[in-house]
Amino acid sequence: METFSERLKEPKPIIFDGGFGSELFARGIELTNSALANELNPEAVVDIHASYIEAGADAIETNTFVASALHLKMAGKDASEAEKITRLAVAHAKVAVEKTGKEVYIAGSIGPSPGAIEADSGDTVFGIPNEVARDAHERVINTLAESGVDFLCIETMFSAKEAAMAVDIARKTGLPIAVNMTYKYTKDRKTGDIIYKTDWGFSAADLLDVLSSGELSNGDNLLNDVQILGLNCGAESKRSEHTGMPYAINGTIQLREAMAEKGIEPKRMMAYPNAGMPRLDRQTRETYYSQTPEEMGAYISDLLEVGGYLIGGCCGTTPKHIKAFREAVDLHYG
């Protein structure tokens, strides 16, 4: 099996997996922290990974989105357990790959801190101290690398500065790095242009500026260390035209244009949106998502046309969605 870096040079897109927390919920597993499933529900974790592989995913992601010491502390766990839970997560992903007998890459998931960091808030009264956030990321990232993941996926980032902090740590592992922000619809009052920005106010262009500025990397341009840029999740709740696959397509266009405007050599782009907007079934009282596998799959060609390369799903996407993505990509590429 070729390395992930070698695979990135090939023209055919890579299919990523789908939502993990939502799949735990679908199995009746409701935890204060989804990473705890690595200890409490190992068979379910392996089964979810295997389901995505069988659906056609070329790459799956470890169940470590909230495995950092900061998140575990909120769930009543000791910070020292971050490394153990992270190692378990990688082991479960490897078991799933072995179980299916397919050649699949494993991405190490690194999620955001549970709140603004000092670099954004301006102090440690309202923000998590930079060194504390850095230490939390360092524990997870280093353990993921030591446990044998193929690449690192920094995701659902609200802060370009926190993303840069994570990249600064991740680059020391020598593994390929993906950086994904999560955006919402905003509109420039002067120009009327629609610009996707995070809850902390960062656009795709801002991410490029922060990564290249060296502010959190001793002056080094971190764009040199990032192989993949993209977006995931997407919490827009009022505009259906800017959620799910339309969000992924528009966001990918904005990222592509930002790289071109700044003269940055194009990078592989990643997109894994939610399955539309979450809705409540009034009869069953269960949450479901608005975009079906067929609806999302119908957008795949459009996403490929604007530059999408690593394509998967976030909250609410299921193995059925990933199967639809797989079929659409295979059809597109003959």
SELUMTOR-379319 format. One record per residue (C-alpha): residue in three letters; x, y, z. Coordinates in steps of 0.1 Angstrom, whole numbers, plus 5000, padded with zeros to 4 digits. Example, Ala and Ser with C-alpha at 12.3 -4.5 7.8 and 13.67 -1.06 7.14 Angstrom:
2
+-----+------+------+------+
|  aa |    X |    Y |    Z |
+-----+------+------+------+
| ALA | 5123 | 4955 | 5078 |
| SER | 5137 | 4989 | 5071 |
+-----+------+------+------+
% end
This chain:
334
+-----+------+------+------+
|  aa |    X |    Y |    Z |
+-----+------+------+------+
| MET | 5000 | 5000 | 5000 |
| GLU | 5014 | 5033 | 4990 |
| THR | 5019 | 5061 | 5016 |
| PHE | 4992 | 5087 | 5020 |
| SER | 5015 | 5113 | 5006 |
| GLU | 5019 | 5093 | 4974 |
| ARG | 4982 | 5087 | 4972 |
| LEU | 4976 | 5125 | 4973 |
| LYS | 4995 | 5127 | 4940 |
| GLU | 4969 | 5106 | 4922 |
| PRO | 4940 | 5123 | 4903 |
| LYS | 4912 | 5101 | 4916 |
| PRO | 4896 | 5117 | 4948 |
| ILE | 4897 | 5100 | 4982 |
| ILE | 4864 | 5091 | 4999 |
| PHE | 4865 | 5099 | 5036 |
| ASP | 4841 | 5085 | 5062 |
| GLY | 4810 | 5101 | 5078 |
| GLY | 4796 | 5111 | 5111 |
| PHE | 4808 | 5092 | 5142 |
| GLY | 4790 | 5107 | 5171 |
| SER | 4757 | 5105 | 5152 |
| GLU | 4764 | 5068 | 5145 |
| LEU | 4770 | 5062 | 5182 |
| PHE | 4736 | 5078 | 5189 |
| ALA | 4720 | 5056 | 5162 |
| ARG | 4732 | 5026 | 5182 |
| GLY | 4717 | 5039 | 5214 |
| ILE | 4751 | 5050 | 5228 |
| GLU | 4748 | 5085 | 5244 |
| LEU | 4779 | 5097 | 5263 |
| THR | 4790 | 5130 | 5277 |
| ASN | 4821 | 5126 | 5256 |
| SER | 4821 | 5104 | 5224 |
| ALA | 4858 | 5095 | 5229 |
| LEU | 4848 | 5075 | 5260 |
| ALA | 4832 | 5049 | 5237 |
| ASN | 4868 | 5038 | 5230 |
| GLU | 4868 | 5024 | 5265 |
| LEU | 4831 | 5017 | 5271 |
| ASN | 4819 | 5005 | 5237 |
| PRO | 4848 | 4992 | 5218 |
| GLU | 4828 | 4968 | 5196 |
| ALA | 4805 | 4997 | 5185 |
| VAL | 4836 | 5018 | 5176 |
| VAL | 4851 | 4990 | 5155 |
| ASP | 4817 | 4984 | 5139 |
| ILE | 4812 | 5020 | 5129 |
| HIS | 4846 | 5022 | 5113 |
| ALA | 4840 | 4989 | 5095 |
| SER | 4806 | 5001 | 5082 |
| TYR | 4822 | 5031 | 5066 |
| ILE | 4850 | 5009 | 5051 |
| GLU | 4825 | 4985 | 5036 |
| ALA | 4805 | 5015 | 5022 |
| GLY | 4836 | 5025 | 5002 |
| ALA | 4856 | 5048 | 5023 |
| ASP | 4893 | 5051 | 5014 |
| ALA | 4901 | 5067 | 5047 |
| ILE | 4886 | 5066 | 5081 |
| GLU | 4891 | 5088 | 5111 |
| THR | 4899 | 5079 | 5147 |
| ASN | 4873 | 5085 | 5174 |
| THR | 4895 | 5112 | 5191 |
| PHE | 4876 | 5144 | 5182 |
| VAL | 4871 | 5152 | 5219 |
| ALA | 4899 | 5130 | 5234 |
| SER | 4920 | 5160 | 5246 |
| ALA | 4926 | 5165 | 5282 |
| LEU | 4904 | 5196 | 5282 |
| HIS | 4874 | 5177 | 5269 |
| LEU | 4880 | 5147 | 5292 |
| LYS | 4882 | 5170 | 5322 |
| MET | 4847 | 5183 | 5314 |
| ALA | 4835 | 5147 | 5313 |
| GLY | 4849 | 5140 | 5348 |
| LYS | 4880 | 5121 | 5335 |
| ASP | 4916 | 5128 | 5345 |
| ALA | 4937 | 5146 | 5319 |
| SER | 4963 | 5119 | 5320 |
| GLU | 4938 | 5095 | 5303 |
| ALA | 4940 | 5114 | 5270 |
| GLU | 4969 | 5093 | 5258 |
| LYS | 4953 | 5060 | 5268 |
| ILE | 4920 | 5068 | 5251 |
| THR | 4938 | 5080 | 5220 |
| ARG | 4958 | 5048 | 5217 |
| LEU | 4926 | 5028 | 5221 |
| ALA | 4910 | 5048 | 5193 |
| VAL | 4938 | 5041 | 5169 |
| ALA | 4938 | 5004 | 5178 |
| HIS | 4901 | 5002 | 5171 |
| ALA | 4905 | 5018 | 5137 |
| LYS | 4933 | 4993 | 5129 |
| VAL | 4911 | 4964 | 5140 |
| ALA | 4883 | 4976 | 5116 |
| VAL | 4908 | 4979 | 5087 |
| GLU | 4921 | 4944 | 5094 |
| LYS | 4886 | 4930 | 5098 |
| THR | 4875 | 4943 | 5064 |
| GLY | 4907 | 4932 | 5046 |
| LYS | 4907 | 4964 | 5026 |
| GLU | 4935 | 4990 | 5021 |
| VAL | 4924 | 5020 | 5040 |
| TYR | 4942 | 5050 | 5054 |
| ILE | 4937 | 5061 | 5090 |
| ALA | 4934 | 5098 | 5099 |
| GLY | 4940 | 5110 | 5134 |
| SER | 4913 | 5134 | 5144 |
| ILE | 4922 | 5166 | 5164 |
| GLY | 4892 | 5187 | 5173 |
| PRO | 4890 | 5222 | 5188 |
| SER | 4894 | 5232 | 5224 |
| PRO | 4861 | 5236 | 5243 |
| GLY | 4861 | 5274 | 5242 |
| ALA | 4882 | 5303 | 5229 |
| ILE | 4919 | 5303 | 5235 |
| GLU | 4940 | 5331 | 5248 |
| ALA | 4953 | 5340 | 5214 |
| ASP | 4917 | 5349 | 5204 |
| SER | 4902 | 5362 | 5236 |
| GLY | 4932 | 5384 | 5245 |
| ASP | 4936 | 5371 | 5280 |
| THR | 4932 | 5340 | 5302 |
| VAL | 4902 | 5353 | 5321 |
| PHE | 4879 | 5345 | 5292 |
| GLY | 4902 | 5324 | 5272 |
| ILE | 4920 | 5290 | 5277 |
| PRO | 4957 | 5298 | 5282 |
| ASN | 4977 | 5292 | 5251 |
| GLU | 5001 | 5268 | 5268 |
| VAL | 4972 | 5247 | 5282 |
| ALA | 4956 | 5244 | 5248 |
| ARG | 4989 | 5236 | 5232 |
| ASP | 4997 | 5209 | 5258 |
| ALA | 4963 | 5193 | 5253 |
| HIS | 4968 | 5192 | 5215 |
| GLU | 5004 | 5179 | 5219 |
| ARG | 4993 | 5149 | 5240 |
| VAL | 4967 | 5138 | 5214 |
| ILE | 4988 | 5146 | 5183 |
| ASN | 5019 | 5129 | 5195 |
| THR | 5000 | 5098 | 5207 |
| LEU | 4982 | 5096 | 5173 |
| ALA | 5015 | 5097 | 5155 |
| GLU | 5032 | 5072 | 5178 |
| SER | 5003 | 5048 | 5174 |
| GLY | 5006 | 5048 | 5136 |
| VAL | 4980 | 5069 | 5119 |
| ASP | 4986 | 5078 | 5082 |
| PHE | 4978 | 5115 | 5085 |
| LEU | 4966 | 5141 | 5109 |
| CYS | 4932 | 5158 | 5105 |
| ILE | 4928 | 5191 | 5124 |
| GLU | 4891 | 5197 | 5121 |
| THR | 4860 | 5217 | 5130 |
| MET | 4882 | 5246 | 5138 |
| PHE | 4866 | 5279 | 5148 |
| SER | 4899 | 5296 | 5153 |
| ALA | 4926 | 5300 | 5126 |
| LYS | 4950 | 5307 | 5155 |
| GLU | 4942 | 5274 | 5172 |
| ALA | 4945 | 5256 | 5139 |
| ALA | 4980 | 5272 | 5135 |
| MET | 4989 | 5261 | 5170 |
| ALA | 4979 | 5225 | 5162 |
| VAL | 4998 | 5226 | 5129 |
| ASP | 5029 | 5238 | 5146 |
| ILE | 5028 | 5207 | 5169 |
| ALA | 5017 | 5183 | 5141 |
| ARG | 5045 | 5193 | 5117 |
| LYS | 5070 | 5179 | 5141 |
| THR | 5056 | 5144 | 5135 |
| GLY | 5065 | 5144 | 5098 |
| LEU | 5029 | 5132 | 5089 |
| PRO | 5008 | 5148 | 5062 |
| ILE | 4984 | 5174 | 5077 |
| ALA | 4949 | 5184 | 5068 |
| VAL | 4933 | 5215 | 5083 |
| ASN | 4895 | 5220 | 5082 |
| MET | 4875 | 5249 | 5095 |
| THR | 4838 | 5250 | 5101 |
| TYR | 4820 | 5281 | 5087 |
| LYS | 4787 | 5299 | 5087 |
| TYR | 4770 | 5321 | 5063 |
| THR | 4778 | 5358 | 5066 |
| LYS | 4772 | 5387 | 5042 |
| ASP | 4794 | 5417 | 5036 |
| ARG | 4772 | 5448 | 5042 |
| LYS | 4791 | 5469 | 5018 |
| THR | 4796 | 5446 | 4988 |
| GLY | 4768 | 5421 | 4994 |
| ASP | 4793 | 5393 | 4990 |
| ILE | 4786 | 5361 | 5008 |
| ILE | 4816 | 5351 | 5029 |
| TYR | 4818 | 5320 | 5051 |
| LYS | 4833 | 5327 | 5085 |
| THR | 4837 | 5307 | 5117 |
| ASP | 4820 | 5316 | 5149 |
| TRP | 4852 | 5333 | 5159 |
| GLY | 4851 | 5354 | 5127 |
| PHE | 4878 | 5337 | 5105 |
| SER | 4873 | 5332 | 5068 |
| ALA | 4892 | 5309 | 5045 |
| ALA | 4914 | 5339 | 5035 |
| ASP | 4921 | 5346 | 5072 |
| LEU | 4932 | 5310 | 5077 |
| LEU | 4957 | 5314 | 5050 |
| ASP | 4970 | 5346 | 5065 |
| VAL | 4973 | 5332 | 5100 |
| LEU | 4991 | 5300 | 5088 |
| SER | 5016 | 5320 | 5067 |
| SER | 5022 | 5347 | 5093 |
| GLY | 5043 | 5326 | 5116 |
| GLU | 5026 | 5342 | 5146 |
| LEU | 5023 | 5308 | 5165 |
| SER | 5052 | 5290 | 5149 |
| ASN | 5083 | 5311 | 5157 |
| GLY | 5080 | 5329 | 5124 |
| ASP | 5077 | 5299 | 5102 |
| ASN | 5052 | 5298 | 5073 |
| LEU | 5030 | 5268 | 5083 |
| LEU | 5014 | 5266 | 5048 |
| ASN | 5046 | 5248 | 5038 |
| ASP | 5037 | 5220 | 5063 |
| VAL | 5000 | 5216 | 5053 |
| GLN | 4991 | 5193 | 5024 |
| ILE | 4953 | 5196 | 5026 |
| LEU | 4929 | 5225 | 5034 |
| GLY | 4892 | 5223 | 5037 |
| LEU | 4860 | 5226 | 5057 |
| ASN | 4837 | 5203 | 5076 |
| CYS | 4805 | 5203 | 5097 |
| GLY | 4787 | 5236 | 5090 |
| ALA | 4761 | 5246 | 5116 |
| GLU | 4739 | 5269 | 5095 |
| SER | 4704 | 5263 | 5107 |
| LYS | 4683 | 5289 | 5088 |
| ARG | 4696 | 5288 | 5052 |
| SER | 4692 | 5254 | 5035 |
| GLU | 4711 | 5268 | 5005 |
| HIS | 4742 | 5271 | 5027 |
| THR | 4742 | 5238 | 5046 |
| GLY | 4752 | 5203 | 5037 |
| MET | 4765 | 5198 | 5002 |
| PRO | 4758 | 5234 | 4990 |
| TYR | 4779 | 5246 | 5019 |
| ALA | 4807 | 5223 | 5010 |
| ILE | 4807 | 5235 | 4974 |
| ASN | 4805 | 5272 | 4982 |
| GLY | 4831 | 5269 | 5009 |
| THR | 4855 | 5250 | 4986 |
| ILE | 4851 | 5277 | 4959 |
| GLN | 4859 | 5304 | 4985 |
| LEU | 4890 | 5285 | 4996 |
| ARG | 4902 | 5280 | 4960 |
| GLU | 4897 | 5317 | 4952 |
| ALA | 4915 | 5327 | 4984 |
| MET | 4945 | 5306 | 4975 |
| ALA | 4945 | 5320 | 4940 |
| GLU | 4942 | 5357 | 4951 |
| LYS | 4971 | 5352 | 4975 |
| GLY | 4993 | 5335 | 4950 |
| ILE | 4994 | 5303 | 4970 |
| GLU | 5002 | 5271 | 4951 |
| PRO | 4970 | 5251 | 4951 |
| LYS | 4966 | 5224 | 4977 |
| ARG | 4944 | 5194 | 4979 |
| MET | 4910 | 5204 | 4992 |
| MET | 4888 | 5185 | 5016 |
| ALA | 4851 | 5188 | 5023 |
| TYR | 4829 | 5168 | 5046 |
| PRO | 4797 | 5186 | 5055 |
| ASN | 4768 | 5177 | 5078 |
| ALA | 4739 | 5159 | 5061 |
| GLY | 4719 | 5191 | 5059 |
| MET | 4700 | 5206 | 5088 |
| PRO | 4691 | 5186 | 5119 |
| ARG | 4654 | 5182 | 5125 |
| LEU | 4632 | 5167 | 5152 |
| ASP | 4607 | 5140 | 5144 |
| ARG | 4577 | 5150 | 5165 |
| GLN | 4564 | 5115 | 5168 |
| THR | 4596 | 5096 | 5177 |
| ARG | 4613 | 5126 | 5193 |
| GLU | 4644 | 5115 | 5174 |
| THR | 4668 | 5138 | 5155 |
| TYR | 4672 | 5133 | 5118 |
| TYR | 4690 | 5153 | 5091 |
| SER | 4675 | 5169 | 5060 |
| GLN | 4698 | 5156 | 5032 |
| THR | 4694 | 5120 | 5022 |
| PRO | 4722 | 5099 | 5007 |
| GLU | 4707 | 5103 | 4972 |
| GLU | 4704 | 5141 | 4976 |
| MET | 4740 | 5145 | 4988 |
| GLY | 4753 | 5121 | 4962 |
| ALA | 4737 | 5141 | 4934 |
| TYR | 4760 | 5171 | 4944 |
| ILE | 4793 | 5151 | 4942 |
| SER | 4800 | 5159 | 4906 |
| ASP | 4796 | 5196 | 4914 |
| LEU | 4820 | 5193 | 4944 |
| LEU | 4845 | 5175 | 4922 |
| GLU | 4843 | 5202 | 4895 |
| VAL | 4852 | 5230 | 4920 |
| GLY | 4882 | 5211 | 4933 |
| GLY | 4870 | 5188 | 4961 |
| TYR | 4894 | 5159 | 4965 |
| LEU | 4889 | 5143 | 4999 |
| ILE | 4852 | 5140 | 5002 |
| GLY | 4831 | 5126 | 5031 |
| GLY | 4805 | 5137 | 5057 |
| CYS | 4802 | 5150 | 5092 |
| CYS | 4772 | 5151 | 5116 |
| GLY | 4742 | 5130 | 5104 |
| THR | 4760 | 5114 | 5074 |
| THR | 4758 | 5076 | 5075 |
| PRO | 4774 | 5046 | 5057 |
| LYS | 4746 | 5049 | 5032 |
| HIS | 4757 | 5085 | 5024 |
| ILE | 4793 | 5074 | 5020 |
| LYS | 4782 | 5046 | 4997 |
| ALA | 4764 | 5071 | 4976 |
| PHE | 4795 | 5093 | 4975 |
| ARG | 4816 | 5063 | 4965 |
| GLU | 4793 | 5054 | 4936 |
| ALA | 4791 | 5090 | 4924 |
| VAL | 4829 | 5094 | 4924 |
| ASP | 4834 | 5061 | 4906 |
| LEU | 4808 | 5070 | 4880 |
| HIS | 4824 | 5104 | 4875 |
| TYR | 4858 | 5089 | 4869 |
| GLY | 4846 | 5059 | 4849 |
+-----+------+------+------+
% end
